[in-house]
Amino acid sequence: MSAAPETETVIDRDYPVTPVPQHARKGFFSLMVVLLGFTIFTPTMLAGAALGQSFALNDLLVVILLGSAVLGAYVAVLGWIGARTGLTTVVMARYTLGSRGSKLASILLGGTQIGWYGVVIGTIGELTAQAFGWESFAAKAAVMVVVSALMCATAVYGYRGMYWVSLISTPLILILAFWVMFRSLEEVGGWAGLAAVQPDASMSMPIAVAVTTVVGTFVSAGTQAPNWTRFGRTGRQAVLACVIGFLIGNGLMIFFGAVGAITFGEGDFVLVLFNLGLVGWGLFLLFGNLWKSNADAAYSFGVAGAELFEKPSKTRFVIIGSIIGTVLALFGVNEHLPQYLGLLGTFIPPLGGVIIGDYLARWRRTQMPEGEALPRANWVNLGVYAISCALAWFAGEFGIGIPPIIGVVAALVLSFALARLSPRRPFAG
């Protein structure tokens, strides 16, 4: 890896471009809290709302469990690698794609997170204005700027900031979400009534599409799980924390959204609370949930910027990215970005697959050691990544299988096989 310039004296306690030392590692509880805070994300409920209208209860549970298991397994493997190497996803990409090839990963992952950051800021502004009946742009803009500043400050503070926000808000949000779920069940006569509700025939969805919907909710963000699991003391702790966060946490949010759609015709519990007249609780759920999730996004584009420009501190990139995301929200881009960013989700999972396959073949024993001589570009792995993205895209276009899984598996198998057939430091560019 490239060394920081000697004139650079800033030391970032989050170690964005170097392995996290053992003295800075965290325990299992800390990892679990941060990853649960990452995945308890109310917009995920909208995916659940689509599923709730398409499947009967038993089929719905099977789809959620299958999709969450696939997502959890993928993220758990990446999280395990993160804990063993102590590196972020974008720095691991240096070993997989080369010291210059990794810039593609930093631009893709960092840019996507800036976009989602803007989407969330815009959503908060719109829903807050809706709750209070504000119509002026100035009121919405003020909310966006203030909440963005809070999220930016949390991300600058780093892992500790996200841990404390998650520790305080996540239990309260889960309690509130379970209360709304049980309130929803009262509307349909309990679990028996919910099971008796028949899906809308016009909203029918193939199983493969439904599982893709579940996997797609967090597969892009999950590719960056090593940003947090690298603080784990052991790979086993990281795996268990990822399973709890992505299988249980993400699965719960999808189920909540499905129940809300079936009973109230609205998958977002924030809007359900608004409709019940509980505006204050709705705003608490909105701010508490999106604050920690968007701080994670800001952290991710901060460490991506540090890798891209080879700086030892993420702070300036967190601030710059937060400003860009807020400007996007102020210009209303949040209304147009989600579909485009969703498309990018096709191209992010194969990156994780390449990293996993290359790590298992070449780096499992040495753990991507700091100071390793790396090629500028690993053209074979870059080619594997491009082919895997193409396969995932075609699968989505022609309705074949589950696109994110196809992209990940193709990238993993090809990168592993080709690395096994080549020297350890191949394909210098």
N, C-alpha and C positions, 0 to 999 in steps of 0.2 A: 504494500500500500504506500501511497505517496506520503512522505513526512510533511508535517506542518512547517511553514517557514520559521526560521529561528526568531524572527522579529515578532511572531505571534505569541503573546504571553497569556492570552485568555485560557483559563482552564474551566471546562464545562463539566460539572459533576455528573452529567448524564452520558458522557463519553460517546458522542454521536458518531465518531469515525474511528474509534479504537475499541478493543475488547473491554467489557466491564470487568474491573478487577474483583477478586474474590471479596475484598473487604467492603465493597459497595453492593454486594448481592443481597437479595431480599428473601424472606421466607415464603412458604406456600400461601399463607393467608393473605399476604400483601398482593401476590400475583393474582390470586382469585378475585380479590376486591377490584383490582384495576381492570381485569378482563371482563368481569360481570358488568362493571360500569361502562365498558366499551360497547357491550352487546345489548344492554337494556336500552333500546333505542326506539322511540315511539314511531318514527316513520316505517319501521319494519312491520308494524301492524297493518299497513296498507296492503302489503303482500298477503298477509293472513286474511284480510277482508275479501280479496279475490278468491282465495281458496275456500273460504267459508260459504260462499254462494255457489260453489261448484261441486262440493262433495258432502255426502252424509257424514255424520259424526265419526263412525268407525273408519271409513276410508280417509277422512281428514286426518285422523290421528296417525294412520299408517304413513301417509304422505309426509307429515311433519316429522315423524320419527326417522323415516328413511332419509329425507333431505338433510335433517340436522345431523344425522350420523355421518353422512358423506362430508358435510361441511366440517364437522368436528374432527374427523379423522385427518382431513387435509391440513387444517390449521394446527392440529396437535403435532403432526410431524414437523411442520415448519417451526413451531414453538420449541420443540425438542432440539432442533438444530440451533435455534437462537440461544437457548440456555447453554448448550455445549460449547458454542463458539464465542458467546458474549457479544455478538455483532448484530447490527440492524440488518434489515432485508437489503437495503441499497448497498451497504458495504459488503455483504455476502455476495452480491452481484458482481463485485470486482473480481472475485475468485472464479466466478462462473463465466462471465462475459468479457473479462479483461478490464484493465484500469481505465480505458477510454470507452469500451463497450458498456460499462456499467452506467455511464451517463444517460443511456437510454432508459434504464430502470428508474433513475432519479427523476428524470423529466416526466416519465409516465406516472409513477406513483405520487410524486410531489404535486404535479399539475392536477391530477385527478382529485387529490385531497383538497387543494385550494378551491376547485370548483364546487365540491360538496360543502365545503365550509361556507361559501357564498350562498348556496341553496338553503342551508339551515338558517343562516342569519336572516335571509329574506323571509323565510317561513315564520320565524319568531316575530319579525316586524308585522307581518300580515295578520297573524293570529292574535297578537296583542292588540292591534288596532281594532280587530273584529270584536274582541271581548269588551273593549271599552267604548266602542262606537266611534272611534276616531276616524276622520276622513281626510285630514290634512297629511300631506306627504312629510312635512316637517316632524310631526309626531312619530310617524313610522321610522323616519331616518334617525331620530334621536334614540329610539329603542335599539335600532340596529347597531349604532355606533357604541352605545354603552355596553350592550351584551358582548359585542365583539371585543371590546377592551378587556372585559372580565375573562373571556375565554383565552385571549392572547396572553394575559398575565399568568393564568393557570399553566398554560403550555410552557411559557418561559421558565416558570418555577420548576417544571420538569416532572419526573416520575412522582416525586413527593406531592406536588400540587394535585395531580390527578388521583393519587391514592386518597388524599383527605377529602376531596370533593366526592369521590365515589363512595368512600366509607360512610359519609354522612347522608348523601342523597339516595343511594341505591336502595337501602332497606326501606326508606320511607316511600319511594316510588313503587317498589314491589308491593308493599302493604296497600297502597292506594289502588294499584292496578288489580290486585286480587279482590278488593272491595267492589270495584266497578264490575269485575267479572261476575261475582256473586249477585250483585244488583241486576246484572243482565240476565242471569239465570232465572231470577224471579219473574222476569217478563215472559218466559216461555215455559214455566212450570218445572223448573229444575233440570237435572241431567236427563231425566226421562223425556221431558218436553223437548230438550235440545236434540236428543237422539231421534225424536219423531219428525223433526223438520226435514223436509225433502229438498234436495238441491234444485236450483233453478236450471231447467233443461237448456235454456238459451245461454247459460253461462258454463256449460260443460267444458271440461279441460282434460286433455290426455294426461295420464300419470307422469309421463316423461316431462311434459311441460310444467306440471305442478311441482315435481321434484326440482327441476331447474329453477323455478321461482324461489323455492326455499333456499337452495344452495346459493343462488344469485344475490340473496339479500345481503350477505356479508362476505362473499368469497373474495371480493376485491380488497376490502378492508382487512380481512383475515390474512391475506398475503403479507400484511405488515405486522402480524402478531409478534415476530421476533423483536420488534422495537421495544416490547415490554418484557417478553419472556427471557431476553438476554440478561435480565436482572435476577433470574432464578438461580438458586444454588445448585440445583440438579435438573437433569433433563426430565426425570420422572415427575418432579413438582410442576414443571412447565406443561407437560402433557395433561396432567390431571386438571390444572387450572384452565387450560384451553378447552377441555371436554366440558367442564362446568360452564364456562362462559359461552361457548359456541353451540354446544348441543342443548344444554338446559336453558341458559339465558336467552339465546336467540330463538329457540323453539317455543319458549313461553310467550315471547312477544308476538310471534306468528299466531299462536293459539288465541291469545287475547284479542288480536285483530279479527280473527275468524268469528269468535263469539260475539264481539261487538257488531259485526256486520249482520250476523244472523238475527240478533235480537233487536238492535236499534237501527239497523241499516247504515251504520257508521263504524268503520274499523278503527279510527283514531280515538283513543280514550280521552284525549284532550277535548275533542269536539263533543264526545258523549257527555263529559262533565259540564261543558258549556250548555248543552241542551237540557241537562238536569238542573240548571240554574246554579251550579257550583263553580262559578267563574274563578274564584280565588284558588280553589284546589286545582282547577284546570290549568291555571297559569303556573302554579307550583310544579305540576307534572311537566309542563312544557319547558320551563326554565331549568328545573333541576335535571331533567333528562338530557336536554340538548346541550346544556353547558358542558357537562363532562364529555359527551360524545364529540362535540366540536373541538374541545380542547385537545382530544386525542388526534383529531384531524390536523390541528395546528402543529402539534408536536411532530406528526409524521412528515408534513412538508418542511418543517424546520430541520429535521435530521437528513431529509433528502437534499435540501439546499446545502447543508454542510458537506455532504458527500460530493455533490455536483461541483462545488467550487473549492473543495478540498480545504475546508476551514475546520478548526477544532471546536468551534462553538456554534450551537444552533440558534442562538438568541436573535441575531439580526434577521435570519431567514424566517423565524416565526413571526416577527413583527412585520416584515415586508409582505409575507404571504397573507397575514391577517388583513393588512391594508388592502391588498388586491382583492381578496375575497369579499370584504365589506363594500368596496367600490362596485364589484359585480352585483351584489345584492341591491345597492342603492339604485343601480340602473335597471333593476328588474330582470336581470339575467336568470335569476332563480326560476323564473317561469318557463325558461326555454332550455336550461342546461340538463335536467335529469335524464332525458332520453339519450342525449349525446354522451353523458357520463356513464349511462347504463351500457352503451355500446362499447365504451372503453373497458367495461368489465369483462368483455370477451377476451381482451388482450392482456389482462393482468394475471389471471390464474396460470397460464402457461409459463409465466416467469417463475412462479413458485415451483412448478413442476420441473423446470430446468435446474433450479437451485437444489431441489431435493435429489434428483437423479445424479447430478454432478457431485454433490456432497457425499452420497452413499458410495459412489465409485472411486472418488479421489481424495476426499478430505476427512473421512470419518476417523481415521487414526490420528491425524495431526491437528484437526480442528481449525483449519484455516489460520495458520500462525501469522502473527504480526511480523511485518518486514519481509514476507515471502516475495520473491521476484515473480512478477506477474506479466503476462503479455499485454500489449496495448489493446488487442482485440482477440477474443477466442471466436474465430469465424465459424467453427463448427457448431458451437452452442448458440451463437446468434442465428445460424441457419435453422437449427432445431427449433428455436423460439419462433421464428417466422413461419415455419411449416406448421407448427402446433396451433398458432393463431389462425392460420388459414383453415385448418381442419375444424377448429371450433366455430369459426365464422360460417363456413359452409354447412356445418351441422345445424346451426341456428336458422340459416336461410331456408334449408330444405326439410326442417323438422325431423332430423335424424338424431335419436338418442338425447343425451343431456350435454349440451355444448361445453359448459365449464369443466365437466368431468372428462370429456373427450380431449379438451385442450391440455389439462393437467396430466392425464395418463400418457398421452402421446409425447409430451415434453419430457416426462420423467423416464419413460422407457427408452426413448431415443438418446437422451443425454447420457443415461447410465450405460447403455450398450456402446456408444461411441467412445465414451471416456475409458471404458475397459479395454478398448482396442487400440488405445493411443498412449503415448508417454504421459507422464504426470504434468509436464508443462508444455502442452501442445499449442500449435496454431498461432504463434506470435504474429502480431500484425505490425 
